[in-house]
Amino acid sequence: MPDRPAGATTGATESAASWTRRRLGETPVFFVVGVLAAAVFTIGWGYALMSYGGSGSGVSVQVVAWEVESADEASVSFQVNSDAPAECVITARDAQHVVVGQKSVDVESGIRDVTATVDTIREASAVEVGSCREQSSTR
């Protein structure tokens, strides 16, 4: 008569799946690990989007109006709200969306109405505030 039942296996021949099932039971380990990984990924992705979008910075910009003055000049009026002095980049583009002029404008902290004129190499069809970034106080 054998020492073990006919269906019993030894430790060496036992498969990993049956060992895992016997060790952990019916616990949904992979499901829990997957949910935790998805949560970490979602939080990281949200933080990256907030950082890239600039929602953490203290600068907001609103273009009020822009006008093409002549074939070699365009202007834009905009409002800046910042906690510290900011530098804004003004960009003029032609009908084919090619940059035809660009200018950097320094803006003091607080709520400021700014009008800037950009020299262009040919007639612009649109003027925009490309970006506004706070400047460090050690500038």
N, C-alpha and C positions, 0 to 999 in steps of 0.2 A: 504494500500500500504506500502511495506517495506521501511525502511529508507536507506538501501543499496541495490546495485544490487545483484542478486542471486549468482553470482560467487565471490563476495568479501569475504575476510576472515578477521578475527579479528587479532590483534597483538599477542594474546596468542596462536592462532592455526596456525599461519603462520610458514611454515617450514623454516629451516635454509638455505636450498639451494635456495629457492625463495627469501629469504631476502638478501642473498649474491649476487644473480644475480641482484636484484633490486638496491642494494647499490653500487656494483662495475660495473655493466653493463656487457659487454662482455670482460672485461680486463682479460688477461690470467695470473692471479695471481700465480697459482700453477706452471705454466711454468717458469715464471720469478724467483720465489723462487728456483725452481729446478736448473735452470741455474746458479744462484748465488752460491748455495751450491756446485755444481759441480766445479765451478771455484775455490772456496776456497779449496776444497778437492784436486784439481789438483796442486795448488800452494804449499800446505802443503806437498803433496806427493813428489813433485819435490825437495823441500828443504830437506826433510828427505833423499832422495836418494843421493843428493849432499853431505850431511853431512856424511852419512855412507860410501860413496865411497871415501871420503878423498879428493875430488876435491878442498876443501877449504884449505887444508893444503899445506905447502910449500915444501913437500918432494916428490921426484920422484925417482924410482929405476929401473935399467935395468940390468938384469943378462947377463953377457958377456959369461961366460963359467963355467962349473963345472966338477969335475973329482973325481973318486973314487981312492984314493991313495993306500989303502990296505983294509983288512977286518975290521980294526978298525979305519980308518981315511978317511975323504973325504974333498975336498976343493971346494970353489966357488969364482969366481971373478965377481964383480958387480960394477956398477957405481951409486953413490948417488948424487943427486943435492938437497941441502936444504938451507934454509935461516938461520937456527940455527943448533947447534949441534944435532945430531940424534942418536937414538939407534935402531939398526937393529937386528932382530931375524933370525938366520940361522937354517934351519931344514933339516935333512937328513932322507930319507925314504927308506925302503927296497922294494922288488918286490911286497909285499902284501900291500903297502902303509902304513905300520906301522912306526911310528917315532922311529928311532934308534939312533938319536943324535940331540942335539940342543945346540945352543950357542948364546949369546948376544954379539954384537959388537958395540962399540961406534965409531961414525964417526963425524969428524969436519964439520963445515958449509962450504958451497961452493960446487963446483963440485969435487968429490973425487972418485978415483979408489981404490977399496978395494979388498983384497984377504984374505979370512978367512978359517981356517982349523977347522973342527968339528970332535971330537972324537966320535966314534960310538960303539955300543955294538955288532953289527954284520955288515956284508957287506951291504953298502947302494947301492941303484940302482938309486937314484936321490937326488939332493941337490937343495934347493930353499931358496930364501929370503922370509920368511913368512910375515914380516911386518917391516916397518921403521916409527918411530914416532919422531917428534921433541921433544927435551927435554927442560924444562924451564931453564931460566938463573940462577935460585936460587938453582940449584942442588948441 
